[in-house]
Amino acid sequence: MHMQREPDAMATGTDRPTWADLADALANSAAGGAIFTVALFPLALPLLILTVAALVGLLLVVLAAGLVAGVIAAPVVLARRLLRRPRAAPARRWRFA
């Protein structure tokens, strides 16, 4: 014999979650986030220190490259300015006919 399944007594016939379901999901998510934060908190300070150290190292490399580029470019720019200096135009003599 084939038996029909009885509908759940709590089923409301709608798939929309209730406010209690949403609050429960939010509470579970908040608890999971808190557990995750507490677990990773001891790593926060060492990660910040390593990040600052890496950024300082990169900054020093960029500053050194800029200094080298400036030392190389300064004579070139100075030479171009000296070579492009406007020269005094020769005096023109006007001829009247």
KOLMIDREN-308743 format. One record per residue (C-alpha): y, x, z. Coordinates in steps of 0.05 Angstrom, whole numbers. Layout:
PT      py      px      pz
PT       Y       X       Z
...
% end
This chain:
PT      py      px      pz
PT       0       0       0
PT      70      22     -15
PT     117      19      44
PT     191      14      37
PT     234      60      78
PT     277      26     129
PT     351      42     123
PT     381      83     179
PT     412      41     233
PT     474      87     235
PT     485      87     159
PT     551      55     141
PT     540      53      66
PT     596     103      51
PT     593     177      37
PT     662     191      66
PT     660     234     129
PT     690     205     192
PT     746     237     233
PT     693     259     283
PT     654     295     228
PT     717     331     205
PT     735     350     277
PT     664     376     288
PT     666     418     224
PT     735     445     243
PT     711     463     313
PT     650     498     286
PT     692     537     236
PT     741     557     291
PT     684     581     335
PT     654     621     278
PT     722     653     263
PT     731     670     336
PT     662     703     340
PT     677     742     277
PT     745     765     304
PT     716     787     371
PT     660     825     337
PT     708     863     292
PT     764     875     343
PT     738     943     366
PT     743     968     294
PT     816     946     285
PT     851    1006     315
PT     808    1059     281
PT     817    1024     214
PT     892    1021     223
PT     894    1095     241
PT     852    1114     180
PT     895    1071     135
PT     959    1104     159
PT     929    1173     152
PT     907    1158      80
PT     975    1130      62
PT    1011    1191      92
PT     965    1236      51
PT     980    1197     -13
PT    1054    1198       2
PT    1053    1274      10
PT    1017    1281     -57
PT    1068    1236     -92
PT    1127    1273     -60
PT    1098    1341     -80
PT    1088    1316    -152
PT    1160    1291    -152
PT    1186    1357    -126
PT    1148    1396    -180
PT    1173    1349    -234
PT    1244    1356    -208
PT    1240    1432    -207
PT    1214    1432    -279
PT    1262    1378    -304
PT    1326    1405    -272
PT    1335    1466    -318
PT    1317    1424    -379
PT    1369    1371    -362
PT    1421    1424    -345
PT    1409    1461    -411
PT    1415    1396    -451
PT    1481    1379    -417
PT    1509    1448    -431
PT    1487    1445    -504
PT    1515    1376    -515
PT    1582    1391    -484
PT    1638    1365    -529
PT    1671    1422    -565
PT    1745    1424    -578
PT    1759    1396    -648
PT    1796    1442    -694
PT    1870    1425    -702
PT    1882    1381    -763
PT    1941    1394    -806
PT    1971    1335    -839
PT    1996    1343    -909
PT    2050    1298    -933
PT    2055    1289   -1007
% end
